[in-house]
């Protein structure tokens, strides 16, 4: 990817996953390593799950990575979606309201630490600094050491439901949004794109449609769309088995999720198929010229959109991912001025 001119390689933080997918518990450590064995590509945190961190430790670790990689680590935050992970770190996830409250306070702390030479924070979950004596005086403020070299810190966050509260919070901190791709259904969602722009405008960040966003897609290139769909279908179904029960596929009903876990019913059940994802625009499948045409239409529809992210369903073999990334770089990317981001499942 570095040699082929991709812009950013995104990785996700996950824990306790014996299934064989999502096996990177600390993407900042991995980012430092990858930056030292590549030359140009940025390493993206997609995403650091704040409820599994103390916010000051996360801020410190990113600042360190920012220095050690000379600005090639891209920050990102998320709330999490695996109860096995978040609840094991003694943070709430089943209680979504508590999870949201904790996450927002953590991000507030992180940006205070990034943007101020010294700061304090006294909220529901954190008292920073604590009211303790230190070297003959009462501690009132604290300083993040080190602080990031590159300020303001570019930050990304996944957009799932796109509630007004969530989008307003992102706009408050100028957090950019990722719609679809990776584990989530891909493609653009008109209502969310409009709501994201409106939230930024309410916060005084005048924006056009698509500004501050990245649209994610799964993709498979082949000489015909029919053959691409046929080949990639099994990977799509594997991805569905992993992420459908986690409520990350909007098209799945509760009944369908139950059926997926029953091997006697699943093969003949009416479950989402790759054909539907291709028709909906979330899965790019077919000849490179067709994919270029689809992305060009996206570019026309959202004039301020300047990036997309492409990935493969989890379970796609490593050799196929390599072949597909090379073909995408050589046959799709030249049709666009900039570089293209990519996410690869950490399997």
C-alpha positions as CSV (number, residue, x, y, z in Angstrom):
1,X,0.0,0.0,0.0
2,X,2.9,2.4,0.8
3,X,4.5,1.7,-2.6
4,X,1.2,1.9,-4.5
5,X,0.3,5.4,-3.1
6,X,-2.5,4.7,-0.7
7,X,-3.0,7.6,1.7
8,X,-3.9,6.0,5.0
9,X,-4.0,2.4,6.4
10,X,-6.7,2.2,9.1
11,X,-6.7,-0.3,12.0
12,X,-9.2,-1.0,14.7
13,X,-8.7,-1.5,18.4
14,X,-10.1,-4.8,19.7
15,X,-9.5,-7.2,22.6
16,X,-10.2,-10.8,23.7
17,X,-11.1,-12.1,20.2
18,X,-10.4,-15.8,19.9
19,X,-12.5,-16.0,16.7
20,X,-9.4,-14.8,14.8
21,X,-10.6,-11.4,13.6
22,X,-9.9,-8.0,15.2
23,X,-6.6,-8.9,17.0
24,X,-4.9,-5.5,17.5
25,X,-5.3,-4.4,21.2
26,X,-3.1,-1.3,20.8
27,X,-3.2,0.4,17.4
28,X,-0.9,3.2,18.6
29,X,1.9,0.8,19.3
30,X,1.3,-0.9,15.9
31,X,1.2,2.5,14.2
32,X,4.7,3.4,15.6
33,X,6.1,0.1,14.2
34,X,4.4,0.4,10.8
35,X,5.6,4.0,10.4
36,X,9.1,2.8,10.9
37,X,8.9,0.1,8.2
38,X,7.2,2.4,5.6
39,X,8.0,5.7,4.1
40,X,4.9,7.8,3.3
41,X,1.6,6.1,4.2
42,X,-0.3,7.4,7.2
43,X,-1.4,5.0,9.9
44,X,-5.0,5.7,11.1
45,X,-6.6,4.8,14.4
46,X,-10.0,3.5,13.3
47,X,-10.7,3.6,16.2
48,X,-9.3,4.0,19.7
49,X,-12.2,2.9,21.9
50,X,-12.2,5.6,24.6
51,X,-14.3,3.8,27.2
52,X,-11.4,1.2,27.4
53,X,-8.9,3.9,28.2
54,X,-8.2,6.5,30.8
55,X,-8.5,9.7,28.6
56,X,-5.1,11.0,29.8
57,X,-3.3,7.8,29.0
58,X,-4.9,7.8,25.5
59,X,-3.8,11.5,25.0
60,X,-0.3,10.7,26.2
61,X,0.1,7.7,24.0
62,X,-1.2,9.5,20.9
63,X,1.1,12.4,21.5
64,X,4.0,10.0,21.8
65,X,3.1,8.3,18.6
66,X,2.6,11.7,16.9
67,X,6.2,12.5,17.8
68,X,7.8,9.1,17.0
69,X,6.0,8.8,13.6
70,X,6.6,12.5,12.6
71,X,2.9,13.2,12.3
72,X,2.0,10.0,10.3
73,X,-0.4,8.7,13.0
74,X,-4.0,9.8,12.5
75,X,-6.1,10.0,15.7
76,X,-9.6,8.4,16.0
77,X,-12.1,7.7,18.7
78,X,-15.1,5.4,19.1
79,X,-17.5,4.2,21.8
80,X,-17.2,0.5,21.2
81,X,-19.8,-2.2,20.3
82,X,-18.5,-5.5,21.9
83,X,-19.8,-6.0,25.4
84,X,-17.1,-8.6,25.9
85,X,-14.5,-5.9,25.4
86,X,-15.9,-2.7,27.0
87,X,-17.6,-4.2,30.0
88,X,-14.5,-6.3,30.7
89,X,-12.6,-3.0,31.2
90,X,-15.3,-2.0,33.8
91,X,-16.9,0.5,31.5
92,X,-20.6,0.6,30.5
93,X,-21.9,-0.6,27.1
94,X,-25.1,-2.3,27.8
95,X,-26.2,1.0,29.4
96,X,-25.9,3.0,26.2
97,X,-26.7,6.3,28.0
98,X,-23.9,5.8,30.5
99,X,-21.6,4.8,27.6
100,X,-22.4,8.0,25.7
101,X,-21.9,10.2,28.8
102,X,-18.6,8.6,29.6
103,X,-17.3,8.8,26.0
104,X,-18.2,12.5,25.7
105,X,-16.5,13.4,28.9
106,X,-13.4,11.4,27.9
107,X,-13.2,13.2,24.6
108,X,-13.6,16.6,26.3
109,X,-10.7,15.7,28.5
110,X,-8.6,14.5,25.6
111,X,-9.0,17.7,23.6
112,X,-8.4,19.9,26.7
113,X,-5.2,18.0,27.1
114,X,-4.2,18.4,23.5
115,X,-5.1,22.1,23.1
116,X,-4.0,23.7,26.4
117,X,-0.6,24.2,28.0
118,X,-2.2,23.4,31.3
119,X,-5.8,22.5,32.2
120,X,-8.3,21.2,34.7
121,X,-11.5,19.2,34.4
122,X,-14.1,18.4,37.0
123,X,-16.9,16.3,35.7
124,X,-19.1,13.3,36.5
125,X,-16.4,10.7,35.9
126,X,-13.1,12.5,36.2
127,X,-11.6,15.0,38.7
128,X,-8.4,16.3,36.9
129,X,-6.2,17.1,38.7
130,X,-7.4,15.8,42.1
131,X,-7.3,18.3,44.9
132,X,-4.0,17.1,46.5
133,X,-0.9,18.8,47.8
134,X,2.1,18.7,45.6
135,X,5.6,20.1,46.3
136,X,4.3,22.6,48.8
137,X,1.2,23.9,46.9
138,X,-2.3,22.7,46.1
139,X,-2.5,21.1,42.6
140,X,-5.0,23.1,40.5
141,X,-4.0,22.3,36.9
142,X,-2.0,19.6,35.0
143,X,0.0,19.5,31.8
144,X,0.0,16.7,29.2
145,X,3.6,15.7,28.6
146,X,4.4,15.2,25.8
147,X,1.8,17.1,23.8
148,X,1.2,16.4,20.1
149,X,3.5,18.1,17.7
150,X,0.8,18.7,15.1
151,X,-2.0,20.9,16.4
152,X,-5.0,21.0,16.1
153,X,-5.2,17.2,16.2
154,X,-7.0,15.7,13.3
155,X,-9.6,13.3,14.7
156,X,-12.0,10.8,13.1
157,X,-15.0,8.9,14.5
158,X,-17.4,6.4,13.1
159,X,-21.0,7.5,12.4
160,X,-23.6,4.8,13.0
161,X,-27.0,6.2,14.0
162,X,-26.2,9.9,13.3
163,X,-28.3,11.3,16.1
164,X,-28.3,15.1,16.6
165,X,-26.5,14.8,19.9
166,X,-23.7,12.7,18.4
167,X,-23.3,14.9,15.4
168,X,-23.3,18.1,17.4
169,X,-20.7,16.7,19.7
170,X,-18.5,15.8,16.7
171,X,-18.9,19.3,15.3
172,X,-18.0,20.8,18.7
173,X,-14.5,19.3,18.5
174,X,-14.2,19.4,14.7
175,X,-14.2,15.6,14.6
176,X,-14.5,14.1,11.1
177,X,-16.8,11.3,10.4
178,X,-16.5,7.9,8.7
179,X,-19.7,6.5,7.2
180,X,-19.7,2.8,6.4
181,X,-16.9,0.5,5.4
182,X,-14.9,-1.8,7.6
183,X,-17.4,-3.6,9.8
184,X,-20.3,-1.3,8.9
185,X,-22.5,-1.2,5.8
186,X,-20.9,0.9,3.2
187,X,-21.9,3.8,1.0
188,X,-23.4,7.2,1.6
189,X,-26.5,7.9,3.6
190,X,-28.1,11.1,2.4
191,X,-29.9,11.9,5.6
192,X,-26.7,11.5,7.7
193,X,-24.6,13.5,5.2
194,X,-27.0,16.4,5.4
195,X,-27.3,16.2,9.2
196,X,-23.5,16.2,9.5
197,X,-23.2,19.3,7.4
198,X,-26.0,21.0,9.4
199,X,-24.4,20.2,12.7
200,X,-21.1,21.7,11.5
201,X,-22.9,24.8,10.4
202,X,-24.6,25.1,13.8
203,X,-21.2,25.0,15.4
204,X,-19.9,27.8,13.2
205,X,-17.9,25.5,10.9
206,X,-19.4,26.5,7.5
207,X,-19.4,23.3,5.5
208,X,-20.5,21.9,2.2
209,X,-22.1,18.5,1.6
210,X,-19.5,15.8,2.2
211,X,-16.9,18.0,3.9
212,X,-15.2,16.3,6.8
213,X,-16.5,12.9,5.8
214,X,-15.1,9.7,4.4
215,X,-17.4,7.1,2.8
216,X,-16.4,3.5,3.2
217,X,-17.0,0.7,0.7
218,X,-16.2,-3.0,0.4
219,X,-15.0,-3.8,-3.1
220,X,-14.0,-6.5,-5.5
221,X,-12.7,-5.9,-8.9
222,X,-13.2,-8.4,-11.7
223,X,-13.7,-8.4,-15.5
224,X,-17.4,-8.6,-15.1
225,X,-19.8,-7.6,-12.3
226,X,-21.5,-11.0,-12.3
227,X,-18.2,-12.8,-11.7
228,X,-17.1,-10.2,-9.0
229,X,-20.4,-10.8,-7.2
230,X,-20.1,-14.6,-7.5
231,X,-16.5,-14.6,-6.2
232,X,-17.0,-12.1,-3.3
233,X,-20.3,-13.5,-2.2
234,X,-18.8,-16.0,0.2
235,X,-16.7,-13.2,1.8
236,X,-19.7,-11.0,2.2
237,X,-21.6,-13.9,4.0
238,X,-18.7,-14.5,6.3
239,X,-18.6,-10.8,7.2
240,X,-22.4,-11.0,7.9
241,X,-22.0,-13.9,10.3
242,X,-19.4,-11.9,12.3
243,X,-21.1,-8.5,12.4
244,X,-24.8,-9.2,11.9
245,X,-25.4,-10.3,15.5
246,X,-23.6,-7.2,16.8
247,X,-26.4,-5.1,15.2
248,X,-24.0,-3.5,12.7
249,X,-26.0,-4.5,9.6
250,X,-29.1,-2.3,9.4
251,X,-30.8,-4.6,7.0
252,X,-31.0,-7.5,9.4
253,X,-34.1,-8.1,11.6
254,X,-33.9,-9.7,15.0
255,X,-35.5,-12.9,13.5
256,X,-32.8,-13.0,10.8
257,X,-30.1,-12.6,13.4
258,X,-31.5,-15.6,15.3
259,X,-31.7,-17.7,12.1
260,X,-28.1,-16.9,11.3
261,X,-26.9,-18.9,14.3
262,X,-28.9,-22.0,13.3
263,X,-27.0,-24.0,10.7
264,X,-30.1,-25.9,9.7
265,X,-32.0,-22.8,8.7
266,X,-29.4,-20.3,7.6
267,X,-28.5,-21.8,4.2
268,X,-32.1,-21.5,3.0
269,X,-33.2,-18.4,4.9
270,X,-34.0,-15.0,3.4
271,X,-30.9,-13.3,4.5
272,X,-29.1,-10.2,3.0
273,X,-27.1,-11.2,-0.1
274,X,-24.2,-9.4,-1.7
275,X,-26.4,-8.6,-4.7
276,X,-28.5,-6.3,-2.4
277,X,-25.3,-4.6,-1.1
278,X,-24.1,-4.0,-4.6
279,X,-27.4,-2.6,-5.7
280,X,-27.6,-0.3,-2.7
281,X,-24.1,1.0,-3.5
282,X,-22.3,-0.1,-0.4
283,X,-20.3,-2.9,-2.2
284,X,-18.4,-1.9,-5.3
285,X,-18.1,-4.9,-7.5
286,X,-17.2,-5.3,-11.2
287,X,-14.8,-3.9,-13.8
288,X,-12.6,-1.0,-12.7
289,X,-14.3,1.3,-15.2
290,X,-17.6,0.7,-13.5
291,X,-16.2,1.4,-10.1
292,X,-14.6,4.6,-11.3
293,X,-18.0,5.6,-12.8
294,X,-19.7,4.9,-9.4
295,X,-17.2,6.9,-7.5
296,X,-17.3,9.8,-10.0
297,X,-21.1,10.0,-9.4
298,X,-20.4,10.1,-5.7
299,X,-18.0,13.0,-6.3
300,X,-20.6,14.9,-8.2
301,X,-23.3,14.4,-5.6
302,X,-21.1,15.5,-2.7
303,X,-18.9,18.3,-4.0
304,X,-16.8,18.6,-0.8
305,X,-16.1,14.9,-0.4
306,X,-12.3,14.4,-0.8
307,X,-11.8,10.9,0.4
308,X,-13.2,7.4,0.4
309,X,-12.0,4.3,2.2
310,X,-12.0,0.9,0.7
311,X,-11.8,-2.5,2.4
312,X,-12.7,-6.2,2.1
313,X,-15.0,-8.2,4.3
314,X,-13.4,-10.1,7.1
315,X,-12.4,-13.5,6.0
316,X,-11.1,-12.4,2.6
317,X,-7.8,-14.2,2.1
318,X,-4.6,-12.2,2.5
319,X,-3.4,-13.0,-1.1
320,X,-6.7,-11.8,-2.5
321,X,-6.6,-8.5,-0.5
322,X,-3.1,-7.9,-1.9
323,X,-4.1,-8.6,-5.4
324,X,-7.2,-6.4,-5.1
325,X,-5.4,-3.5,-3.5
326,X,-2.8,-3.5,-6.3
327,X,-5.5,-3.6,-9.0
328,X,-7.4,-0.8,-7.3
329,X,-4.3,1.4,-7.1
330,X,-3.4,0.7,-10.8
331,X,-6.8,0.8,-12.4
332,X,-9.1,2.9,-10.2
333,X,-7.0,5.5,-8.3
334,X,-5.4,7.1,-11.4
335,X,-8.9,8.4,-12.3
336,X,-8.8,10.6,-9.2
337,X,-6.5,13.5,-8.3
338,X,-5.7,12.5,-4.7
339,X,-4.7,9.3,-2.9
340,X,-7.2,6.7,-1.5
341,X,-7.5,5.4,2.0
342,X,-7.9,1.7,2.7
343,X,-8.8,-0.4,5.6
344,X,-7.9,-4.0,5.8
345,X,-9.5,-6.4,8.3
346,X,-7.0,-7.3,11.0
347,X,-7.4,-11.0,10.6
